[in-house]
């Protein structure tokens, strides 16, 4: 990942340790519905298992097709095997030798129970053919199920829209931690909805809203470069708005800080009226203040070197 000082994300739109801090606590009478990050070691174990399965399933060597079929059988449910077959139709039907290597760049557990998990993942993919090598990234939301000691992928959504789990009910112990996680998720969604929008008809208002959801170095940067950035947005004349229901997963909550992985589609219209979509996997670094969570930094997720 690369840190963007906030402006690079906005200008692009304008066309120009998993862990939870806390002390020992008694087990609540009823655990939270979503266990993601509530038990840090268990969440880390799930993410590691899903990472291994994902990298195996999304990598392919045309010279070893039988071995790949075995990988699919081991790591996918029958329904997911049909999905991956559709996704890999062009690759597997290539008349020339092809090798696709996939690595997980970053991931977050959106939802987790003892036997199921939904994991938002950004993949680095490198494809080698006779004509050379190409690279890119892809964002996927994976629904997984535990079968014995193995986690299998049961559903694959490429360029996913999100459907966050319901907020936890009030309670002590683990439920309190789950509510902090959910509040960080909601804070990230609020910040992203502001930061990923550009309105050339109301640049001053847009910029004021950027500052209202920011803190720390991000806010300092907005304030320092305000005049120049506003002029750039006006000159570009591009409008951008975040599409509804971005996919989002909390990666980490430690004390008053949180890291949240978010995959958002944005509708972009340039000064000439040409409309396109841009897709932004980003990590928001948040800080909890008395008035709520604010964005302290933005990082774009990029291909691995």
N, C-alpha and C positions, 0 to 999 in steps of 0.2 A: 504494500500500500504506500501511497505517497501523500504527504500532508499538503492540502490545498489551504491557503490562508483564507478560504471562504470566497474570495473574489474570483478565483479561477473557475469554480463551479458556476458562479453567476455569469461570468463573461462567456463561458462555453455555451450557456443557454442563450445568451444575448447575441451569439454569432461573432463575438469578437474573441493471560492466566485466568482462565475462568475462575472466578472466586467471589464470594460474598463475605464481607467482614461481619463479625458479631461474636458474642460470647456464647458459652454453652447454654442450652435451653432445653426444657423438658419437651417430650413429644406431645403435640396437641392431640386432642381426642379424635379429630378428623383432619387428615392432611389436606393441603391445598390440592385442587384439581390438577393444576399444572405444576410439575416438579422441576421444571427447568431452572437451574441455578440454585434451587433450594438446597439440594445436596450437590455441592460443587464437584466432588470427586466422581459421583455417578454421572453427572452431566458431561464431564470431561471424558469419561469412559465411553459414553454413547457417541460423542462427537468423533472420538478416535476410531471407533468401529465403523461409523458411517463414512468417515474419510477414507478408510481402507477400501470399503466396498465401492464407494463412488469412483475412486481413482482406477480401480480394476475394471469396473463396468464401462467407464467412459474412455478407456484406452483400448486401442485395437491395432493388431498387426496382421495384415492380410496373409502373411506367410505362416501364421499359426492360428488359423481359424478354428480348428477343433479345440484348442486350449481355451480360446475365447468363449466358445459355447459352454464349456465347463464352468468358466467364471460366471457366466450369466445364470446358470443353474444353481450355483452356490450362493449368489448374492442377490438374486431377484425373485420375487414371487411370480407366478405364471402371468398375472395381469401386467406386471411391470416389464416382463420379457416381451410382451406384445408392443408395449410403448417404446422400448429401446430398439426393437426391430424396425419400427417406423422411423425413428430418429436416425438410425444408421443405415437405412436402405441405400442411399447414395454411396456411402463409404464402402459398404460391403459389396456393392455391384460395380465398383470401380474396375475398369479393365486393366489398370496399371497397379503395381504394388503400392501400398499405402501403409503408413504407420502413424497412428494418432496416440500421442502421449498426453494424459490429463493429470493435472495436479490441483489439489484444493488450495486456494489462496487463503480464504477465510470462511468461517462458518459460524452459525449461531443456532442454538436450539430455540425454536419458536414455541414449541409445546412438547412436554414430556410426561409420560406416565410410566409405570413399571414395565409395560410391554409395548408401548408405542411411542413414537417421537416424530415430530415434524422439524426438519432441519433446513434452514436457508443457507445456501452454499454458493460461493463464487468460484468458478473453475478457470484455471489457465490451461489452454489447449494448444498443442504444437503438432502440426500435421506435416509429414514429410512424404513427398512424391518425387517422381522423376524430374519434375520441373522445379523443385526446390522446396523450401520450408516456409510455412505460414503460421502465424500465431494469432491468438485472440482470447477473449474471455467470454464466459457464459454464466448466467445466473439461473439457478434451479432451486425449486422447493421440493424436498424429498419427504414423502411420508414413509416411515419405516416401521417394521414390526419385529419384535424379538421372538425368535424360534430357538429355544434352548439357549445356548451361549452365543448364538450368532444373530446379528441384526441384519435383516433383509430389507431391501428397498421395495416398497409396494406400490408407489405412485411417483411419477416424475412430472413436474410442471416447469417447463422452460419459460423464461421471462415471466415470472409468476406475479399474480396479484395476491394480496394478502387477505386473510380473514382471521384477525387476532382472536385468541381465546377470550372468553368472558373474564372480566375482572374478578379477583378473589373477594370473598366476603370478609368483613372485619374479623379479626381474631388475633390470638397471640402466637408466639413461637414461629413456626414455619410459615404460617399464614401471613404474619407481619412481613417476613422477608419476601414472600411472593407479592405482597402489595407494593413493596418498594420497587421490585423488578417491574411490575406493571406500570407504576407511576413513571419510571424511567422510559419505558416503551412509549407511553402516551406523550411524555415530554418531547421525545425525539420526533414523534409524528407531528406535533404542533410546530416544532422548530423547522422541520423539513418543509411543511406546507407553506411556511413563510419564505424560507431561504431559497427554495427552488421555484419561486415565482418572480417574474419580471414584468412590470407593467409600464411601458414607455409613456402612457398617458398620465401616469401618476408616479413619476420616478421619485420625487421627494417622499411621498407616502410610502412607497415600497421600501425605500432606504431606511425610513424611520422604523418600519416594522422589522427589518433585518436587525437593527440595533436593539429593538425591544426583546428579541428572543436570544440575544447573544451576551456573552460575558467573557472576561479574561482577555487573552490575546486576540481572539476573534473580534470582540467588541472594539478593542484598541485599534485594530487594523481598519475596521469600518470607519471609526471616527477620524483616524489620521488621513485617510485617502478619500474622504467623502466627496469633495468637490470634483476631483478627477474622475472618480467612478461614476458619479451621476452624469457627468458630461459624456462619458463613454456609452452609458446606457441610452441616453437621449440620441446620440449619434447613430447607434446601431438600430434603434427603432424596432427591436425585436420583442415580441411578447412571449412569455413562457409561463405555463401553469402545470403543477403537478397533477397527474391523473389520480383518480380516487383509488383507495385501497392498495397502497404500496405494501410489499411484503417486508416484514420487520421482525428482528429477533435480537434480544438483549444478550450481548456477549459477556459482559462483566459488570458487576456492581461492587464497588469497594468504598465503604464509608460514604462520602458525599459526591462520589464520581461514578460515572457509568460510561460504557462503550456500547453502542447500538449499531448493528448492521441493518442497513435499509436498502431495498431495491425499489427504485421509483421509475415509472415512465413519466415523461413530461411531454406535453403538447406545445410545440414551438411554432410560432408564425413570424416570419421575417418581415422586413419593412415593405417588401413587394407583395406580401400576402401569401407567400408560399408556406404551406403547413407541412410539418414533419414531426416525427416522434424521436425523442432521444431517451436513452436508457442509462440510468445512473446507479450503479452499485456504489454506495458510500458508507463510510463509518462516521457516525457522529459521536464526538467526545462531549459528554455532558457534565455539568456541575450543578449540584442541588443547592439552591439559595432559599431564603425564607419564603420568597414568592413562588418557588417551584423550580423545576429543572430548566436550565438554559444551555445553549450550545457554546462550548468553549473552543471547539475546533471541528474541522471537516476534513476527512481524508477520502480521496477517491480510491477505489480498488482497481489496480492495474495489473497487467500481465507480469508474471515473474520473469526475472532476467534469464 
